[in-house]
């Protein structure tokens, strides 16, 4: 059982990554390190932000970062992601660069639009750059 104020692990894969438009929302993470997760990364909206759908395998084919955050930061991430309406949360295994596997929360879009495009290679940053999209900072679901 989780103790109060115990750090929380969250795997991110899009606008919350270092250098991306919503980085500031999780900038106070206690730790941030590269990781990989298993699933499919999609562009649901023409390059403004990605969506992740876990697949339960151990392919570890999607690039991201593992954040260790406080409860307060986790609440900010929830607001940004429109949890629980727009994005849900799932616990998945995450692979760190040194081969260590840990469990982390990941935000998964509840309903993927039909026009969604698979992001080949599973990495948001080069995809966004190739699509020549600006850094996108999206508002939380409640702000729309």
C-alpha positions, 0 to 999 in steps of 0.5 A: 500500500502506498504511504502518504507523500511517497514519490509516484512514478509516471512515464511520459511520452509527449508534451511533458518530455524534456524540452517539450511544450508542457515540460514545466508542468512536471519540471519539479520532478524529483527524478527524470530519466529516459525509459521505454514502454510497450505499446503504440504511439499515435498522433490523434490530432495533426501533431499537437500532442500524442496518444499512447495505447499500452499493449501488454507486451514487452516490446519496449518500443515507445520512447519516454521519460520516467518521472518520480513526482510528488502527490502535488505534481501528480495532481497537476499532471492529472489536470493537464491530461484531463484525467479521468475523462480524456485520459485514463491512467494505467500501471505498466512495466517501464524499461530504464536504460540500465535494463531495470524494469519498474512499474509506472503510471502512464496516461492513455487516451480513453478514445482514440479518434479514427483519423489517428496516425501511428507514430512510426518509431515510437518517439514523439520528438523526431515525429513532431520535428519532421511534421514541423509542428511547433512546441504544443502546450495543451490545456487540461480537459477542464480548461477546454 
